[in-house]
């Protein structure tokens, strides 16, 4: 245990700070003990990196999983009644599995899912970052799937008929005609899902992932002062959300202008 920040304060503080009004000097001291003493600001830098990494990995996994589930659900809804043979039964089973997945994931809290993945399914591993990214990816995939499915279902059925009349097969028509239109329609919603996912990662500290919220909590406990660390944590999240919201707004305006 080294010296406390209070013991070092008179030695490192410039004289002009010590001459400030008492409330202002206390504020300077609180900033020092929360962020400067023992280089505690580095925990916020590391936490921010882990938060962004978790969000990026979970989003990539969620998009891939969501596209697969959305395709299965959309194909069954549009063509299930017309299909014949073993393919219909296989698709029926896969669609049922997808419906169970959507129901369970969307019907339970993400923090409970995170705890189950960490303490039950992957109990032999302590790689909290990857487990948390996997858990958030599974959770995000359920919401992404419904977003993309709604986009696919919103495409005019005549588009599929037009593609088939041009000589495209079913898969080629979905890939080159249906999915591009669906993605364009749901892109703003997917971007908003990224923002929601960014805030959801704040519970990663439950499995000892040193994310941004975890850093604020630990620094507050070490400094015996939770106000400034948690306030900084909230401001960083707010700044990131405002930045990404601005990008989503620009994306929506560009999409609207391209439709004219």
N, C-alpha and C positions, 0 to 999 in steps of 0.2 A: 504494500500500500504506500503510495507516494503522498506528498503533502496535499492538503485540501486546497481547492481554488481560493477559498477565503484567506488562507494563510499566505498565498502568493500574491493576492490582489494588490496590497500596498506596494510591493516591490516592482511589479510589472506595469501598474497603471500610471500613465503620464500624470503629471501634477495638475494639468488643466481638467482632467476628469475628476480628480479628487476635490477640486474646487467647485464642481457643478452643484446645483441644488440636489438635495438628498434623494428625491424620487428619480432624478435623471441619472445620478450616479448608480443607484440601485438597478436601473434598467441596463446600464452599461455592464455592471457586474453580472447580471443575469445572462446577458448575451455572451459574456466571456465564459461563464461556467457551463453554459449549455452547448456552446458551439466551438469555442476556441480551446478551452482547457482539455488536455489530453487528446487534442485533434479530433474532438467528437463530431465535427462537421463531416469527417470522412465517412462516418456511418450513414449519413444522409446520401452522400455521393454513391456509395456502394448499394444502398437500398433503392435508390432511383434506378440504377443500372439493372438490378434484379427485377424490379417492377416492369420496366420496359421489355426485358428479356422474356419474362413470364407472359406478358401480354402478346408479344410477337409470336412466340412459339404456340401459345394456345390458339391464337387467331388462325395461324396457318393450318393447324390440325383441325380446328373447328370448321374452316371453309371446306377442306377436303372431305371430312366426314359428312358435313352438311350437304354438299353436292351429291354424294352417293345416296344418302337417305332421301333427299328431295327427289332424285331421279326415280328411285324405286317407288316412292309414294305417288308421284305424278303419273308414271307409266301405268301403275295399277288403277289409279282413279280414271284415267282416260281410256285405257285399252283392256283392263282386266276382264270385263264382261265379254269381250269379243275374242279373247285368246282361247286356244284349244290345246289339248294334249298336256304332256308333262310340264311344259314351260309354265303353263297357267298355275299348276299346283306349286311349283317351286317359287314362283313370284308371289303367290298367296302367302306362303310360309315366311318368306323374306319380308314381305310387307307387314305381316303380323309382328315379326320381331322388331321392325322399325317403329311400329306403333307403340309397342311396349317400352322401347328405349325412349321415345319422346315423352310418353306419359310419366315414366319414372324420373327421368332427368328434370323435366320441367315441373314436376310436382313435389320435388324435395329441395331443401335449401342447399346451396352450393357448398357451404361450410361443412355440412354433414357429409356430403359426397367426398369432399377433400379429406376429412378425417377417416372415412372408410378406406379410401385408396391408400392413405399413408400408414394407418395403424393396423389394417386388416389385410388388404390385398398385397401391398408391397411392404409388409412388416419387416422383412429381412433386409430391406434397403433403407439407407438414410440419406439418399440424394434428394433432399427436399425440393430443390428447384425443379428437377425434371419430373418428379411425382406431381408437384403442384401444377406444372405446365400441362401434364397429361390430364389431370383432373379438370382443370379449367377448359382444356380443349374438348374433352368429352361433353362438358356442360354447354359450352358455346355451340358445339355442333348441333345440338337439339334445336336451338333457337335459329341458327343459320339455316338449318334444313327447312323450317317452316317459312322463313323469309324467301328462300329460293323457290320452294314449292309454290308459294303464292305468285311469284313472278312467272313461273312456267305455266301455271293454270290461267294466268291473265292474258297470255299470248293468244291471239285469234286462232281458233282451230283451222282456219283456212290456210294458215302459214304452213302447217304440216302437209296439207293436201297439195299446196303449191310446190313444196319441195319434192314430194313424191312424183308429181307430174313432170318435174324437170329431170327425173332419173335418179334422184338421191335415194339411198336406202333410209331405213328408219333412223339408224345411228348417225349417219351423215347429216340427215335433216335436223336432228336434235343438236348436233355439234355445230353446224354452220349457220343454222337459221333460228331455231327456237332458243337455245341457250344464250347466244349473244343478246337477243332482245330481252330475255328474262333478266340477265345480269344488269343490263342498262337500266331496267325499270327498278330493280331492287338495290342498286349500288348505294344510294344514300342511306337506306335502311341498314345495309351491311356496315357502312362507315359508322353509323350510330351504335351498332352492336359492338364495334371496336372500342368506342368510348365507354360503353357500359362495362365491357370486359376489363378495361383499364382500372375502373373503380372497384370491380369485384375482386381483383387480385389483392386488395387490402387485407383480406382475411388469410393470406398465405402465412402470416406469422403464427397461426395456430399449429403449424407443423414446423416451426422454427426456421422458416425461410426469412432471411434478413432483408425483407423488402422495405419500402419506404415507411409504412405504418409501424412495422416492427422497430425500425431505427428510432422513430419518434418516441415510442414507448420505452425502449431501453435507455435512451439518453435522458428522458424525463425521470426515470427511476434512479439513474446514477447521479443526476444533478439535483434530485429532490425538488424538481420544479417541472411540472408537466405543461404549463401554459405555453411557453415559447416553443418547445420542441413540437408539440402537437399543432400549434398554430402554423409553424413553418411547414409541417406535413400537409396540412389542409391547403395552404397557399400554393404549394407545389402541385398538388392534385388539381386545384382550381386553374392554375396557369396552363397545365397540360390539357385539361378539358376544354378551356377556352380556345387554345391553339388548334386542337383537332376539330372543334366545332366550327371554327372559322374556315378550316380547310373543307369540311363537309359542305358548308354554305357555298363556297366557291365552286365545289364540284356540282352541286345542285343547279347553280346558275348556269354553269357551262352546259350541263345536260339539257336544260330548258332552251338555251339559245341554239343548240344543235338540232332541236326538233322543229324549229321555225323554217 
